[in-house]
Amino acid sequence: MKKNVNIAIVGLGQIGNYFLNELNIKKKYIELKTGKKINVVAISAKNPNKKRKFKINKKLFYKNPLDIIRKSKIDILFEAIGNSDGMSKKIVEQSLKNKIHVITPNKSLIAKHGDYLAKLAEMNKVNLEFEASVAGGIPILRTIKESLATNKISKVYGILNGTCNYILSEMEKSKDTFDNVLKRAQKLGYAEPGTPKFDLNGYDAFAKVKILSSLAFNSKLSKHKCLVEGIENINFKDIDIANQLNFKIKLLGVTELINNQLFQRVHPCLVKKDTYIANVNGVMNAVITNGFPVGESILQGEGAGPGPTSSALMSDMLFILRGNIKYPFGISDVKRKKVKAYNINNYSNSLYLRFEVKDKPGVLSQITKNLAKNKISVERLIQIPDNKRKTASIVIITHKANELDVQKCLKSFKSNKNIFKKPALIRLLSN
């Protein structure tokens, strides 16, 4: 790469604006590390007059991002708009076609169009880098692509959404409701204003799981439907009972190969208090890989926010400035394979079930008989009466049970008038 490198940034929200400022103040440091001089020659966003934390040079501003490619000589383009389609996809696609390196923190874009964009990058001999798309400042993608390149990875799992981890940690600590803790998370900037559905429903973490799967197993991005559950239905009562049972509740993203079939999922898990993952709290992320011969590797750090994200973007840029032209997903597109999906109906796991019932004789036996009828055996049972309301919470930890049997069983409880609500179900983390 030439000594003077021209850079464009498209998208000047919280992350883009912060990163632009980092580039401006760290030019000499970047030159020291790479021998290259960087020049920000073009920027673009929806609104040039929006109030931003750091000032922008309006002389560099382009109203239409695509004009940057037509009118400026760009070497590296940063896409920080954050959508899976629209201008996010257009600007990345056109940049790669014009032999411009692209760096993005956009997990939605990569999870949906990563295969196509990676092929474009490979054809045009430029980089598509997206370290910041998964787990913020934690260098998990580079670790899988480079440091663990010769290991056979069988499983990757962890806490991939700082918003959810903060809410669950804070509910446990403050003994407060989900809604109140969500409001605090929004005030602190850990959650988007309004209803941050993409975080809370598990789909943010799932986009990251898809990217991790592709890198870990040298596969195409999976298009299969998967088990995705968020934390919207987690009640403080479950957190409190889990605590008494020596567990914590964490939203985990998991991807693994079972008999060479891909099993991807995101859902709340009960994890034992003495495990590493149980003690990752607040907005922190942690990713654990199981591989051979390395064994278990753990990376932990801040998973969101402009600081950690900017650190990952900077890392990707230095990688390119040092002349590392590599395949976006670690190996050539033609060598990446489609992996058959594991049938979730064959999955067996231990479960936490909570039933809210009328406190009267025979109700418990109705529940246990129905469980037995569906081949679900009880490992542990707790009954918590509420004498004032004449109700009770029945909490059951099961032995390993088949997913299909479990769903069939839970549906059968709908007609039982002694059970008030849909039973709460949380899976235990299986090894």
N, C-alpha and C positions, 0 to 999 in steps of 0.2 A: 504493500500500500504506500501511496505517496506521502511525503512528509507533512503537507498541509491538508487537513481533512475537513470537509464541509459537512455541517450537521443541520438537520431540520427537526423540529418538534411539532407534532400535530396533536392538539388537545392540551389545553392549559388549565385544567382543573387543579385540584389539590396536589395530585402527583406530578403532572406535567409542569406546573409552575414551580414547584419545589425543585424538581430535577434541573430545570433551566437555570435556576439560581446556582445550584451546585456546579453545573458546567462552567458558569461564568467565574465563580470564585476559585475553581480548582484547575484552571488551565495549565498553570505552571507545574502543578503536581502530576497531572496527566502526562505532560511532556517528559517530566523526569522519569516516570514509570514506563513510557512507551517509545520515547523519541519522536512522537508525533505532535504537531500543533493542531489543536481543534479550533474551528470557527463556526459559531452558530450563525447561519446565514439566512434562515427562514423559520418563521413560526406561524401557527395557524390555530384558530379556535372559533367557536360560534360568535363570541362577543369580544371585540378588542377593547371595549371600554369597561368591561366588568371589573369590579374591585377585586384585586388579588393581593395576596400576602407580599409577593415580590414584584417589583416593577418590571414591565416588559418594554422592549424597544419597538415602538410601533412602526419604525422604518422597515423592520424585517417582516411585518405582518402581511399575510396573504389571506384574503377572505375565503377563497376557494383553495382548499389544500392541494387539489390536483394541479393547480397552476405552479406549485413549487417544483413539481417534476418537469413541467414543460419549460419553465423559465429560469430555473436555477440549476447549477451544477452541484448535485448532492452526492455525498459518498455514503452517509448513514442517515436513516430516517427513524425517528422514535414515534411510534403510534401510541397515544395515551388517551384516546377517545373513550374506549372501553365497551363498545357494542360488539355483538357477534356478527352483525351484518352492516348494511349501509355504508357510510363513509369509512368506517374502520376497515372493512374488508376491501373496499375499492382502493384506498390509499396504499395499503400493504401490497395488494395484488399488482398495482401499477408500478410501485417502487421496485418490486422484485423483477418484474418484466423489463424494467429499465436498468437492471444490474446495480441496484442500490441495496446495500445491506439494511435489514430491518430489525429493530429491537422493540419489543412490546411487553407490557405487563398484563395483556388482555387474555385472561384464561378462557372467557366465553368464545372469543374468536378462534383461539387455538384448539379448544375442545371440539368445536363444530367444523372448522375448515382447515385444521392443521395439516392433514394429509395432502390436500391440494396445494396449500401454500408452501409446504416443505418441498414438494416435487418441483414447484416453480423456482424456488431458491436453488435447488440442486441443478436444475437445467441451466440456470443463469450464473452458476458458480459464485453465488453470494450467500451470506449468512441470514438465517432467520433465527433470532435468539429470543427466548422467552423465560429466562430464569425467574423473573419477578412475577410470573403468572401463578406460581405455586409457593405458598408459605413465605411470601415476602422476602425478608433478608436472609432466610436460610438457604444455603447453596445446595439444595437437594437434587435439582436436575443435573447440575454439573457433576455432582458426586456420583450419580448413577451413570451418567454418560462417560465420565473420565475415570474417577477414582475406583469405581466398582465395575469397570468395563469388562473384566474377565471373570467376574463372579456370576454364578447362576442364581439369580434372584427368584425366590419362590413366593415372597409376600412383602407387601409394603402397606403400612397402616399408620394412622396417627390422628392428631388433632389438627385440622386443616382450616378451621374458621375461628378466628380470634373473637369475633362478636359473640358467637354461641358459647365459646369457652368462658368468656367474661361473665355472661348471663348466668350460666350454671354455677360457676365459682361464687359469684356474688349472692345468688339465691341461697346457697349453702351457708355462706358466711353471715349474711344479714338476716336470714330467715324471712325474707320478704317475698312478695308475689312476683310472678313472671312479668306482668305488666309494669309494675313499679321499677323493677330492675332494668327492663328495656328502656324506660324513660331516662334512667340515669346513664345508661350506655349511650343514648342519643345525645344527651347533654355533654358528655365527655368526648364525643366524636368517634366512639367505637362502633356505633350503628348509624345507618343512614336515617335522616328524618322521615316522618310518615311511617309506613309499614315496610321494613326492610325484608321483604318476602324471600328474596334470592338467598340471603344469609340464613334466615330462620327455617326455611323449608328444606334445607340440605342441598339445594342445587348448586350453590357456590362451591361447596366442598366436593360435590360430585364432578363438576367440571375439572377440578384439580386431580381427582382420582383417575379420570379418563387419561389425562396427560401422563400421570405417574405410571399407569398401566402400560401405555405405549412405549415409554422409555425402558421400564423395567423388564418387559417381556418381548422387546423388539417387534412389536405388533402394530398393526393399523389401529387408528382410534376406533373404539367399539361404538357401534350404533344400536346395540341391544338395549332393551328396556331392563332396568335394574331396580333393586330395592333401594328406594330413597325416602327416608323419613327425617323430618326436622325435629326441632325442640319445642314447637308451639304448644304441644299438649303435655309437656312435662310440668307436673304439679310439685309445689314444695313438699307436699305429703310424701311423694315418691323419694325426693332427695333425703328427707328426714328418716324414712324407713330404711332406705339403702344404707345410710350412715350407721343405723343400729345393727344392720346385718354385715357391717365391715366392708361396705362398697361405696364407691362414688359413681355419679352418672356423668359420662362424657359423650359428646357427639364425635363419633369416629368415622373416618373414611378408610375403607379397607379394599385392597385388591390383591388377589392371590390366584395361583393356578392350582386347580384340583383335578387330577387326572388329565393334565394338559388342557383343561377347559377354564375359561376366564370367569372368575366370580368377583364382581365389583359391587360394592354397596356402601351406603352412608346411612347411619341410624344411631340413635342414642344407645349406649352400652353401659351395663354395670361392670365396673372394673374394680378389682380388689385394691384396698387402700394402700397395701405395701408395694404395689407395682409402680414403675417409673411413670407411666402415662397418667396414673391417678393423681400424681403430685405436680402436674403441669397446669398451672392456674392462671386466671386473668386472661389477658389478650395474647398470651404466649401460644405458639404452635410447636408441635413436636412431630417428627417423622421417624418411624422405625422401619428398617429394612432387614429382612432375613435372607441371607445368601450363603452360597458355598463357594470357596472355603472360608470366607470372612466371618460367618456367623451373624450375630445381631449387631447392627450399627444404629446409633441414635443421633439425630441432629435436632437441636432445640433453639428457638429464638423468636423474635417478634415477627408475627406473620402478616401484619398489615400496617397501613399508615405510610405517609410520604417518605419518612426517613429510611426504614427498612427496604421499601420498594425501590427508592432511589439508589440505595447501596447495590441492589441486584442489577439494576439497569446500568450502573457504572461498571460493574464487573463484566457484563456482557460487552460493553463498548471497549473496554481494555482488551478483552479476548480478541475482538476483531482488529483493533489497532495493532496488535502484536502479530497480525498476519495469520491467525488461525481460521482457515476456511474449512468448516466442518459440516457434516450432515446435521440438519436440525434435530432429528431424533436419534442421533448417534450412529446409525447405519444408513446405507443407501435405501431409497424408497423401494426399489425393486426387491430388496431383501427383507423388507418388513412384511410380515404375514398377517392374514386374518386369523383370529383365534376364535374357536367355537365357544359359545356362551355356556356356562354351567347352569343347569336347570335348578332354579331356587327351590322348586318343590322337593328336590332330593336332599336339601340342606337340613341338617339336624343340629340343634343347639339348645342349651339350657336357657330357661326363660324366667323372668320375674313377671308375675301376673297379680294385679290388684283388682279386687271386686268390691264395689260398694253395694251393700245388701241390707235388707230388713233383718233386724236382729231377732230371729225367732227360730224355734227348733226345726230341723230338717233342711235348712238352706245350705249349710256347709256340705251335707251329704249329697245334695243335688249337684253341687259343683264338682265334688271329687268323683262322683259316679260318672258324670259327663266327661270329665278328663280321662278317666280310666277307659271309658267306652271308645275314646279317640286315641288310645295308646299313649297317653301322657301320664307319666308317673310323678308323684310328689316327692321331692327331696326334703323340703322344709315348709312348714306352714305356721303362719302367725295370724291370730285373730285379735283385732283392736276394737273393742266395743265403744260406742258413744251412747251412754245410758240416757242422756237427755233427749236425744232424737230417736232413740230406740233403733239405731242403725249400727252397722259394724263394717270395718274394713277387713277383708280377708286377703292376706298376702301369701302367695305361693311361689316358691322357687322349685322349678321342675328339674327332673333329670333331662338328658338330651331328648328332644322331641322333634319329629319331622315337621318342617314348615307347612306342608299341605294339611297335615292332621291338625296342626294348631289353628290355622285359619278356618278350617271347617268347624272345629270345636267352638271357636269364639263366635262364629255366626249363629250357632245353635243356642247361644245364651240370649239372643235377642228376644225370644218369646217368653223368657222367664221373668215374670212380673216382680219377683223378689230381688232382682238385680236392677239398680237404678240407672247406671250409666254403662256405656261401652267399657268393658274391662281394659285397664291400662296394661300395656305389654312393653317390656324393655328386655332386649336380648343381653345375655351375658357375653363378655369378650371371651371367645374361644381361642385356644392356643393352636 
